[in-house]
Amino acid sequence: MIEKTEFKGKPVLILKRNEEDKYPFSFGVSKAKLILENIDAIKKFVEENSQSA
């Protein structure tokens, strides 16, 4: 679930696991750019540290 909002007049995305998520993940454009610049490292991190189901 993704929500768009603003903080101090700047756009922010909020990522939630579900509607009742008590600890959503939020970030603005600057952090979004940083995530995109490092997406391959993030994917590798997830692959290396996820447990098989």
N, CA, C and O atoms as a GROMACS GRO file, in nm:
protein
  212
    1MET      N    1   0.085  -0.117   0.000
    1MET     CA    2   0.000   0.000   0.000
    1MET      C    3   0.090   0.123   0.000
    1MET      O    4   0.181   0.134   0.081
    2ILE      N    5   0.063   0.215  -0.090
    2ILE     CA    6   0.142   0.337  -0.103
    2ILE      C    7   0.050   0.458  -0.091
    2ILE      O    8  -0.058   0.463  -0.151
    3GLU      N    9   0.096   0.555  -0.013
    3GLU     CA   10   0.023   0.681   0.000
    3GLU      C   11   0.116   0.795  -0.038
    3GLU      O   12   0.237   0.788  -0.014
    4LYS      N   13   0.061   0.899  -0.096
    4LYS     CA   14   0.136   1.021  -0.124
    4LYS      C   15   0.084   1.128  -0.030
    4LYS      O   16  -0.036   1.142  -0.009
    5THR      N   17   0.178   1.205   0.026
    5THR     CA   18   0.140   1.312   0.116
    5THR      C   19   0.244   1.422   0.105
    5THR      O   20   0.327   1.420   0.014
    6GLU      N   21   0.240   1.518   0.194
    6GLU     CA   22   0.338   1.626   0.198
    6GLU      C   23   0.386   1.645   0.340
    6GLU      O   24   0.313   1.620   0.436
    7PHE      N   25   0.511   1.689   0.352
    7PHE     CA   26   0.568   1.725   0.481
    7PHE      C   27   0.641   1.857   0.461
    7PHE      O   28   0.735   1.865   0.382
    8LYS      N   29   0.598   1.958   0.530
    8LYS     CA   30   0.655   2.093   0.517
    8LYS      C   31   0.655   2.138   0.370
    8LYS      O   32   0.750   2.201   0.324
    9GLY      N   33   0.547   2.105   0.299
    9GLY     CA   34   0.530   2.147   0.162
    9GLY      C   35   0.604   2.064   0.058
    9GLY      O   36   0.600   2.097  -0.061
   10LYS      N   37   0.672   1.958   0.100
   10LYS     CA   38   0.748   1.873   0.008
   10LYS      C   39   0.678   1.738  -0.007
   10LYS      O   40   0.619   1.689   0.090
   11PRO      N   41   0.682   1.677  -0.126
   11PRO     CA   42   0.615   1.549  -0.149
   11PRO      C   43   0.683   1.434  -0.073
   11PRO      O   44   0.806   1.429  -0.064
   12VAL      N   45   0.603   1.344  -0.021
   12VAL     CA   46   0.651   1.228   0.055
   12VAL      C   47   0.571   1.106   0.014
   12VAL      O   48   0.450   1.113  -0.007
   13LEU      N   49   0.640   0.992   0.003
   13LEU     CA   50   0.574   0.863  -0.017
   13LEU      C   51   0.574   0.787   0.114
   13LEU      O   52   0.672   0.791   0.189
   14ILE      N   53   0.464   0.719   0.142
   14ILE     CA   54   0.454   0.635   0.262
   14ILE      C   55   0.423   0.494   0.216
   14ILE      O   56   0.322   0.470   0.150
   15LEU      N   57   0.510   0.400   0.251
   15LEU     CA   58   0.491   0.259   0.216
   15LEU      C   59   0.443   0.185   0.340
   15LEU      O   60   0.504   0.194   0.447
   16LYS      N   61   0.332   0.112   0.326
   16LYS     CA   62   0.275   0.036   0.436
   16LYS      C   63   0.256  -0.110   0.394
   16LYS      O   64   0.223  -0.138   0.278
   17ARG      N   65   0.277  -0.201   0.487
   17ARG     CA   66   0.253  -0.343   0.460
   17ARG      C   67   0.103  -0.369   0.443
   17ARG      O   68   0.062  -0.453   0.363
   18ASN      N   69   0.022  -0.295   0.520
   18ASN     CA   70  -0.123  -0.305   0.515
   18ASN      C   71  -0.181  -0.178   0.578
   18ASN      O   72  -0.106  -0.094   0.627
   19GLU      N   73  -0.311  -0.166   0.577
   19GLU     CA   74  -0.377  -0.045   0.628
   19GLU      C   75  -0.347  -0.019   0.776
   19GLU      O   76  -0.344   0.096   0.819
   20GLU      N   77  -0.326  -0.125   0.853
   20GLU     CA   78  -0.304  -0.112   0.997
   20GLU      C   79  -0.156  -0.104   1.036
   20GLU      O   80  -0.125  -0.106   1.154
   21ASP      N   81  -0.065  -0.094   0.939
   21ASP     CA   82   0.078  -0.091   0.966
   21ASP      C   83   0.111   0.022   1.064
   21ASP      O   84   0.087   0.139   1.034
   22LYS      N   85   0.166  -0.013   1.180
   22LYS     CA   86   0.199   0.086   1.282
   22LYS      C   87   0.330   0.159   1.252
   22LYS      O   88   0.353   0.268   1.303
   23TYR      N   89   0.415   0.098   1.171
   23TYR     CA   90   0.547   0.156   1.144
   23TYR      C   91   0.573   0.166   0.993
   23TYR      O   92   0.656   0.093   0.940
   24PRO      N   93   0.503   0.256   0.926
   24PRO     CA   94   0.523   0.271   0.781
   24PRO      C   95   0.661   0.330   0.750
   24PRO      O   96   0.726   0.388   0.836
   25PHE      N   97   0.703   0.312   0.627
   25PHE     CA   98   0.831   0.362   0.578
   25PHE      C   99   0.801   0.483   0.491
   25PHE      O  100   0.729   0.472   0.392
   26SER      N  101   0.856   0.598   0.526
   26SER     CA  102   0.828   0.718   0.448
   26SER      C  103   0.957   0.786   0.405
   26SER      O  104   1.059   0.781   0.474
   27PHE      N  105   0.951   0.850   0.288
   27PHE     CA  106   1.068   0.920   0.237
   27PHE      C  107   1.027   1.022   0.133
   27PHE      O  108   0.920   1.013   0.072
   28GLY      N  109   1.115   1.119   0.114
   28GLY     CA  110   1.092   1.222   0.014
   28GLY      C  111   1.173   1.197  -0.111
   28GLY      O  112   1.230   1.090  -0.130
   29VAL      N  113   1.177   1.298  -0.197
   29VAL     CA  114   1.243   1.286  -0.326
   29VAL      C  115   1.392   1.260  -0.311
   29VAL      O  116   1.447   1.177  -0.384
   30SER      N  117   1.458   1.326  -0.220
   30SER     CA  118   1.603   1.309  -0.202
   30SER      C  119   1.638   1.164  -0.168
   30SER      O  120   1.729   1.106  -0.227
   31LYS      N  121   1.566   1.106  -0.072
   31LYS     CA  122   1.592   0.966  -0.035
   31LYS      C  123   1.546   0.871  -0.145
   31LYS      O  124   1.607   0.766  -0.164
   32ALA      N  125   1.441   0.906  -0.217
   32ALA     CA  126   1.395   0.823  -0.329
   32ALA      C  127   1.505   0.814  -0.435
   32ALA      O  128   1.530   0.706  -0.489
   33LYS      N  129   1.570   0.926  -0.466
   33LYS     CA  130   1.680   0.926  -0.561
   33LYS      C  131   1.795   0.838  -0.512
   33LYS      O  132   1.854   0.764  -0.591
   34LEU      N  133   1.826   0.846  -0.384
   34LEU     CA  134   1.933   0.764  -0.326
   34LEU      C  135   1.899   0.616  -0.337
   34LEU      O  136   1.986   0.534  -0.367
   35ILE      N  137   1.774   0.582  -0.312
   35ILE     CA  138   1.730   0.443  -0.325
   35ILE      C  139   1.746   0.396  -0.469
   35ILE      O  140   1.799   0.288  -0.493
   36LEU      N  141   1.702   0.476  -0.565
   36LEU     CA  142   1.711   0.439  -0.706
   36LEU      C  143   1.856   0.424  -0.752
   36LEU      O  144   1.888   0.335  -0.831
   37GLU      N  145   1.944   0.510  -0.702
   37GLU     CA  146   2.086   0.502  -0.737
   37GLU      C  147   2.151   0.375  -0.684
   37GLU      O  148   2.254   0.330  -0.736
   38ASN      N  149   2.092   0.317  -0.580
   38ASN     CA  150   2.151   0.201  -0.515
   38ASN      C  151   2.061   0.078  -0.518
   38ASN      O  152   2.077  -0.013  -0.437
   39ILE      N  153   1.966   0.075  -0.611
   39ILE     CA  154   1.866  -0.033  -0.615
   39ILE      C  155   1.929  -0.170  -0.632
   39ILE      O  156   1.881  -0.267  -0.574
   40ASP      N  157   2.037  -0.181  -0.711
   40ASP     CA  158   2.100  -0.312  -0.731
   40ASP      C  159   2.161  -0.363  -0.601
   40ASP      O  160   2.151  -0.482  -0.571
   41ALA      N  161   2.224  -0.276  -0.526
   41ALA     CA  162   2.283  -0.316  -0.397
   41ALA      C  163   2.172  -0.356  -0.298
   41ALA      O  164   2.190  -0.448  -0.220
   42ILE      N  165   2.060  -0.286  -0.303
   42ILE     CA  166   1.948  -0.318  -0.216
   42ILE      C  167   1.891  -0.455  -0.252
   42ILE      O  168   1.862  -0.536  -0.164
   43LYS      N  169   1.874  -0.480  -0.382
   43LYS     CA  170   1.824  -0.611  -0.427
   43LYS      C  171   1.919  -0.723  -0.383
   43LYS      O  172   1.874  -0.828  -0.336
   44LYS      N  173   2.049  -0.702  -0.399
   44LYS     CA  174   2.148  -0.803  -0.360
   44LYS      C  175   2.140  -0.828  -0.209
   44LYS      O  176   2.146  -0.942  -0.164
   45PHE      N  177   2.127  -0.722  -0.132
   45PHE     CA  178   2.116  -0.733   0.014
   45PHE      C  179   1.996  -0.819   0.052
   45PHE      O  180   2.006  -0.906   0.138
   46VAL      N  181   1.883  -0.794  -0.012
   46VAL     CA  182   1.761  -0.872   0.016
   46VAL      C  183   1.782  -1.019  -0.020
   46VAL      O  184   1.747  -1.108   0.058
   47GLU      N  185   1.838  -1.043  -0.137
   47GLU     CA  186   1.863  -1.181  -0.182
   47GLU      C  187   1.955  -1.255  -0.085
   47GLU      O  188   1.930  -1.370  -0.051
   48GLU      N  189   2.061  -1.189  -0.041
   48GLU     CA  190   2.159  -1.252   0.047
   48GLU      C  191   2.108  -1.273   0.190
   48GLU      O  192   2.158  -1.359   0.262
   49ASN      N  193   2.010  -1.195   0.228
   49ASN     CA  194   1.965  -1.199   0.367
   49ASN      C  195   1.823  -1.247   0.389
   49ASN      O  196   1.772  -1.245   0.501
   50SER      N  197   1.757  -1.290   0.281
   50SER     CA  198   1.621  -1.345   0.294
   50SER      C  199   1.631  -1.495   0.318
   50SER      O  200   1.713  -1.564   0.258
   51GLN      N  201   1.546  -1.543   0.404
   51GLN     CA  202   1.541  -1.687   0.430
   51GLN      C  203   1.446  -1.752   0.330
   51GLN      O  204   1.342  -1.696   0.296
   52SER      N  205   1.482  -1.869   0.286
   52SER     CA  206   1.396  -1.944   0.194
   52SER      C  207   1.268  -1.986   0.264
   52SER      O  208   1.271  -2.024   0.381
   53ALA      N  209   1.157  -1.981   0.192
   53ALA     CA  210   1.029  -2.021   0.251
   53ALA      C  211   1.003  -2.166   0.228
   53ALA      O  212   0.900  -2.218   0.270
   0.00000   0.00000   0.00000
